[in-house]
Amino acid sequence: MVRRAAIALLLVLTAFLTGSSPAQAHPRQGLRILLTNDDGYAFPFIQALRQALSAAGHQVTIVAPAADASGSGTAVNARFGATVEAVERSPGVWSVTGSPGDAVAFGLGVVFAGDPPDLVVSGPNAGQNVAAVVNHSGTVGAAIAALDAGVPAVAFSTAVDTTTTPPSFPSAQRSIAFAVRLVARLGDPRRVLPPRTVLNVNYPVRPGGTVSFARLGTLAFVSTRYAPAPEVCAACYRVLPVLATEPDPVRDADRTLLDAGHVTITPLDGSWEASPMVTALLRARLAGLTP
């Protein structure tokens, strides 16, 4: 039942976004795409996705961080008067010193100046971006930077297999192929996505054949702990990972479905505003406050 509902919802969304039936949902022409990530412009995943999207007929320009900027979230360089180094490493491949958000801002403001792309694609990230991790993800942060500029965006991530040493990405190729198929379904450059919408897409370690729309979970699959590191300095602490073992409390959470082998799609609107009910409760509690 869940699988049928998920597939039906995907088909309805496809028809809505493209203005056609699913059988007619493939684009009539390629999209102009700004491709970015948080692992750096030279990372193998972004290079492979560029090749695959180009082979599918899209015009793809990479504008990505010069180095690994994972975990930088929605950070942008707002130090006015500061400088960034932006280099066109080869035709259509730019590196920018800074965060993924900086790369997108530079790409839209300089590389695509006056003629924005049809779509910003961020990723594929090496590791899932689900639940609370989304708030800190540079991959998703790049997509949010595009959304803030009024350009539709999709963030793609490939789940890591934490049972191997070192962790591996057994579905990387399949994840890239899925990303190309999803971009094809978005179709018409005039309405790639509804306004104020980003898609956060995660591809599982072992796909089970199901694509599901998932809710954003609340429990990070990985968090941090701090261990004293006196061998480095007297006041130093080493940052170590802690993997979550308890289930996410949110029903149909992205992390839960991803772990079960689903490809998860979670629409985001980039807003951190609380619900109207929460706002009403707080307004009542704080009534009467004066400046």
Buried (B, 14 or more C-beta within 10 A) or exposed (E): EEEEEBEEBBBEBBBEBBEBEBEEBBBEEBBBBBBBBBBBBBBEBBBBBBEBBBEBEBBBBBBBBBEBBBBBBBBBBEEEEEEEEBEEEEEBBBBBBBBBBBBBBBBBEEBBEEEBBBBBBBBBBBBBBBBBBBBBBBBBBBBBBBBBBEBBBBBBBBBBBBEEEEEEBBBBEBBBBBBBEBBBBBBBBEBBBEEBBBBBBBBBBEBEEBBBBBBBBEBBBBEEEEEEBEEEEEEEEEEEEEEBEEEBEBEBBBBBBBBEBBBBBBBBEBEEEEEEEEEEEEEEEEEEEEE
